[in-house]
Amino acid sequence: MKNNTKTISTTMMRKAVSSAKMLAAAVMGTFFLASCDQLGDLDGVIPGGGNMPGKEMKMYKVQLNPLNNSGVTGTATVMMKENGEFEVITDIEGLVPNMVHPQHIHGFVMENMADKDAMCPPPSAGGADGLLTLEEGQPFYGPILIPLDDKLVPLTAENFPVATSAGTISYGGKVMTSSLVSAFDAMHNGTQTMKDLELDKRVIVIHGAYVINNAIVPANSNRVQYAKYMATLPVACGELVEMK
Ligand SMILES: [Cu+2]
C-alpha cells in the first residue's frame, strides 16, 4: 500500500509539473500574440487609451524661429493623446538666462465665421521703431489661447518656465483635452465644442528679452544693467504643423 500511494503521488506530481509547463507555454504564447497585436496597433495609435474612443493621437511639430533678432530658436511638440491628455513640450535656446519666459499658444477663435489662420509676424510688423511688441504681433498671431505654464488653463497664467543659466528651457506640460475644450467653449459662447482645438491654425510664441532703444540687448552684453527686461516681448514664433 505504501509503495502504491507513493507511486500515485509521484504520478500526480509529474502530471502537475507537466500541466504547469503547458500552462506556462500557453501564457507565453498568448503574451507573444498580444505583443504582435500591439505592434500592429502602433501605426498612429498608442495602446492603453480609453477616454476618447475611436480617436487617434494627433501630433503637431513646431519650428521656433527668432523674432526681434533675438537669436532665440527651438522646437515644440503638441500632442492630443489617445488617453485624453493634451501635452506640450518645448525645447528652446538663446534665451536670457535665469529669467522667466512666458510662452503661449496663440490664435484666432471667432464665433460664426471661419477661424483665421494665425501666423508669425514679418519683420515689418515692428513698425517705424523696428521693435515688434506683443500688441504689434497680435494682428498676425492673435490673442493668447493657451498659456504654456504649469497648468495650461486658458485665461490664467501661473508659473511660466525660467531659463537655465545657459539660456535654455526644456518644458513639458499636460492637461486633459476635455477640460481645455470646455474652457474654450466657455470663452466663445459654446461654439468650440463641436470643433477640435483647430491646432493647425495656431502658433506658439515665446516671450522675454532685455531692451534698450527699441532693440534687444544680448544677455551677455555689459549694457544689460541699463536695459529693461520686457517679459512680454516676442522673441520666437513657430506655426503648428500636423504630423501624419
Ligand atoms: Cu504669447
Boltz pocket constraint, residues with backbone or C-beta under 6 A from the ligand:
constraints:
  - pocket:
      binder: B
      contacts: [[A, 102], [A, 103], [A, 104], [A, 105], [A, 106], [A, 144], [A, 205], [A, 206], [A, 207]]
      max_distance: 6.0
